[in-house]
């Protein structure tokens, strides 16, 4: 069963029938948004569209299908296999990962126990983020992050939202783990806090992360990096969306242990890093040897610029012009 079929099995009947008729290529579908009483929205090729009952994509909402409470009820029951209690731990984080690696974010009534979130009830909002693999999207940039002396360069991927940073990171992990012509594979440890990289379902990654990769799923990044180093002896540690001081300290620990780091961060330019105190410290201390900047002009994970540890451009896609963020 492919990922499209696995997703469709988790949708309520009315929404499933609409999505089966959706115009366009499923491979470009990124998100499905369901809110009771509101239009059915999708993110398709980085743009938001309302969806009609006939599966047509529209910028206006006049003819959009409106989500009913029954749509939400059926979808939640299907994605949880009619047992929300089995997913209470995931609900504390606000999402469930289903077969195929698709992640369903949820919002509704939060039940608290003291200061801690116990579970969620009356779920009325869903954000289904589709899991896509673009194998080979990191192949062209791999030579730029490999060095004869250092091996794998400490690498930070900088990207605005929905530009494929996780897609690129995932493929980099796969290539480094499996190895390529002229490069022997290395052991990679992945601290996958939000189940977006490996998209583990029942502990098994639904995405191909390579044969030498170990995954800590659902574990906070800072703790996950420390645990991986102590227990799995990775040569490379990979994490998605860094930013906290605690994560910086864990990365410094990893680097001091001889591990190479590959991480991602939200941003539109190199200058964005310097505007954030924690990230600025990483740059000033030369924690990274390579910065990879993405945009969404082509396929997900499209790289337009690669910089060295000082911020100097060492490669730039033809036709992109001046590196943004540099005055």
Long-range contacts (C-beta under 8 A, 24 or more apart in sequence): 1-100, 2-100, 3-100, 3-101, 3-102, 3-130, 3-131, 3-132, 3-206, 6-98, 6-99, 6-100, 6-102, 7-98, 7-100, 7-102, 7-128, 7-130, 9-78, 10-75, 10-78, 10-79, 10-98, 10-102, 10-104, 11-74, 11-75, 11-78, 12-70, 12-71, 12-72, 12-73, 12-74, 12-75, 12-78, 13-74, 14-65, 14-68, 14-70, 14-71, 15-40, 15-65, 15-67, 15-71, 15-75, 18-51, 18-52, 18-53, 18-54, 18-55, 18-65, 19-51, 19-55, 20-55, 21-54, 21-55, 22-51, 22-55, 22-57, 23-55, 23-56, 23-57, 24-57, 27-132, 29-130, 30-129, 30-130, 30-132, 30-162, 31-127, 31-128, 31-129, 31-130, 32-126, 32-127, 32-128, 32-130, 33-126, 33-127, 33-128, 34-67, 34-71, 34-72, 34-75, 34-125, 34-126, 34-127, 34-128, 35-67, 35-124, 35-125, 35-126, 36-67, 36-68, 36-69, 36-71, 36-72, 36-124, 36-125, 37-66, 37-67, 37-68, 38-66, 38-67, 39-64, 39-65, 39-66, 39-67, 40-64, 40-65, 40-66, 40-67, 43-162, 46-162, 46-163, 46-296, 69-124, 72-123, 72-124, 72-126, 75-126, 76-106, 76-123, 76-126, 79-104, 88-118, 88-119, 89-218, 90-218, 91-119, 91-120, 92-117, 92-118, 92-119, 92-120, 93-194, 93-218, 94-120, 95-194, 95-195, 97-195, 97-199, 97-200, 97-201, 98-201, 99-201, 99-206, 100-131, 100-199, 100-201, 100-206, 101-131, 101-195, 101-198, 101-199, 101-200, 101-201, 101-205, 101-206, 101-207, 102-128, 102-129, 102-130, 102-131, 102-199, 103-128, 103-129, 103-131, 103-194, 103-195, 103-196, 103-199, 104-128, 104-129, 105-129, 129-196, 131-199, 131-206, 131-207, 132-167, 132-300, 133-167, 133-170, 133-171, 133-207, 133-208, 134-164, 134-167, 134-171, 134-299, 134-300, 134-301, 135-171, 135-174, 135-208, 136-171, 137-164, 137-167, 137-168, 137-171, 137-299, 137-300, 137-301, 138-168, 138-171, 138-172, 138-174, 138-175, 138-301, 139-171, 139-175, 139-180, 140-303, 141-168, 141-172, 141-292, 141-303, 141-306, 142-172, 142-175, 142-176, 142-180, 142-183, 144-290, 144-306, 144-314, 144-315, 145-172, 145-262, 145-289, 145-290, 145-292, 146-183, 147-289, 150-260, 150-289, 151-186, 151-235, 151-260, 152-176, 152-186, 152-235, 152-236, 152-260, 152-262, 153-260, 153-288, 153-289, 153-290, 154-255, 154-260, 154-261, 154-262, 154-287, 154-288, 154-289, 154-290, 154-309, 155-261, 155-262, 155-263, 155-288, 155-289, 155-290, 155-291, 155-292, 156-242, 156-262, 156-263, 156-264, 156-265, 156-273, 156-282, 156-288, 156-290, 156-291, 156-292, 157-262, 157-263, 157-264, 157-265, 157-292, 157-294, 158-264, 158-265, 158-267, 158-268, 158-269, 158-270, 158-272, 158-273, 158-291, 158-292, 158-293, 158-294, 159-264, 159-265, 159-266, 159-267, 159-293, 159-294, 159-295, 160-266, 160-267, 160-268, 160-294, 160-295, 160-296, 161-266, 162-296, 163-294, 163-295, 163-296, 163-300, 163-301, 163-302, 164-294, 164-296, 164-299, 164-300, 164-301, 164-302, 165-240, 165-264, 165-294, 165-301, 166-196, 166-197, 166-240, 166-264, 167-300, 167-301, 168-292, 168-294, 168-300, 168-301, 168-303, 169-197, 169-238, 169-240, 169-262, 169-263, 169-264, 170-197, 170-198, 170-207, 170-209, 171-301, 172-238, 172-262, 173-197, 173-209, 173-210, 173-213, 173-236, 173-238, 173-262, 174-208, 174-209, 174-210, 174-213, 175-210, 176-210, 176-236, 176-262, 177-209, 177-210, 177-211, 177-212, 177-213, 178-210, 178-211, 178-212, 185-210, 185-211, 185-212, 186-212, 186-235, 186-236, 187-212, 187-213, 187-214, 187-232, 187-233, 187-234, 187-235, 187-236, 188-212, 188-213, 188-214, 188-234, 188-235, 188-236, 188-237, 188-238, 189-213, 189-214, 189-215, 189-216, 189-225, 189-228, 189-229, 189-232, 189-234, 189-236, 189-237, 189-238, 189-259, 190-214, 190-215, 190-216, 190-228, 190-237, 190-238, 190-239, 191-216, 191-219, 191-220, 191-221, 191-223, 191-224, 191-225, 191-227, 191-228, 191-237, 191-238, 191-239, 192-216, 192-217, 192-218, 192-219, 192-224, 192-240, 193-218, 193-219, 193-220, 193-221, 193-224, 193-239, 193-240, 194-218, 194-240, 196-240, 197-238, 197-240, 221-247, 221-250, 222-246, 222-247, 222-249, 222-250, 223-250, 225-250, 225-251, 225-253, 225-254, 226-250, 226-253, 229-253, 229-254, 229-257, 229-259, 234-259, 235-259, 235-260, 236-260, 236-261, 236-262, 237-261, 237-262, 238-262, 238-263, 239-263, 239-264, 240-264, 241-265, 241-266, 242-279, 243-276, 243-278, 243-279, 244-278, 245-278, 248-278, 248-281, 248-282, 251-282, 251-287, 252-287, 255-287, 261-287, 261-288, 268-324, 268-325, 269-293, 269-323, 269-324, 269-325, 269-326, 270-307, 270-311, 270-323, 270-325, 270-326, 271-325, 271-326, 272-325, 283-311, 286-310, 293-323, 293-324, 295-320
